[in-house]
Structure formats: structure tokens, C-alpha cells
Amino acid sequence: MEEVRFEEALKQLEAIVSRLEIGDLPLEEALSIFEEGIRLTKLCSQRLSEAERRVNILVRSAEPASGGFEERPFPALGPVEGPDLSPVEGEEEDEEEP
């Protein structure tokens, strides 16, 4: 069985989500691609866990006092900058009706 790269698995998973969101698939086909999505989700999760383990190993630093190692988690990134999604001045937000 050929090993799928993380990026390719994620791309396939995004395509599956898009197809399921449309909602026009027959039940059996929807279930089949949903199962494939679950498989890809597990694969991506395993790959991320392995990457995290490898990063933790790489950032270990020698502790001079005890001669041992101290595992430090990879530093978290700050908030992700994205487009300003606030309403344009003069435009009202669409309110959802109950």
C-alpha cells in the first residue's frame, strides 16, 4: 500500500467534506466517502502526533544540574492574522431569524 503524504490526505479530506456538504449524493455513496473521510482523519491525526513527538525530541535541552534532559513543548504560535470580516461601515449585518 502506497503511503499518502499528510498534505495529500488533507487535500482529499477537504474534497470529501465539500462533496458531503453539497448533499446531493445517494446514501450509499455518501456513507462510503464518509468512511474514507474518517480513515483520512485518523491518518492525519497520526501524522500530526508523530510530528509533535519528533518536535518534542528535537527541542529537548540538556539540563546541566542533573545531566538529564528536559522536554519542552514546541512554543504555540500567536493568533493567526486573517481578513477583517467585520461589516463595512454603513452596512448592516444580516440577522438570522429564529
N, C-alpha and C positions, 0 to 999 in steps of 0.2 A: 504494500500500500504506500503510495507516494505521500510524503509529509507535506502538509499545507502550511505555508508561512502565515504568521499572525495577521499581517496586513491583508492577505488574500482572504483569509477566513472572515475577517471583519467586513470586508467588501461584500462577500457572499451573504453574510448575515444582514447587512443593510439592504441588499436586494430582496431578501426574503421578507423582511419587515415591510418594505414598500409594497410588495405583491399582496401580502396579507392585509395591509391597510386599505387597499382598493376594495376588497371584499366581494369580488366577483368570481372567485374560484369555486369549483364544485367541492363539496365537503371532503371527499377522499383526497383530492389534490391538496387542499388546504392543510389537512392533517399530515400528509406526507411531508410538505415543505416545513410545517411547524416542527415536526420531529427532526428534520435536518437542521433547523434553526437551533433547537435545543442542543444537538450534537456540536454545532459550531460554537455555541455559547460556552459549553463545557471546555472545548478545546482552547478558546481564547482565555478563559479563566485560568486554565492550567498553565498556559504560556505566560500570562501575567504573573502568576505565583512564582514560576521558575525565574522570571526576570527579576522579581523582587528579591528572591533568595540570592541570586547572583550579585545584585547590587549590594545587599547587606554584607556579603562576603568581601566584596571589593572595598567597602568603606570601613572595614574593621581597622582599628588602630591599636598599636601596641601600647599597653598600659605599663609605664616604666616602674611603678611601685611594686606590682605583683609579677611582672614579667608575662602576664596573660594578655588576653585580648578583650576588648570591649566592643560589642556590636552596637553600631549606631544606625538608626533607621535613616533612609535616604530623606533629605530635607524636602518638605512639601513645598510646592510652588504656590505663589500668591494667587489671588483671584485672576481669572482669565479675562483679558480685555476683549470686548466684543462691541458690536454696533450698538448705538443708543437706540433702544426700542421704545422710548417714551414718546407720547403723542406729539405731533408737530403743533406749535403754538397756534391757537385758533381752531384746531380740530378737536372734536370730542372723541373720547374713547367709545367704542361700541360696548354697550352694556348688554350682558346676557339677561334674557328674560327667564324668570323661574318656570 
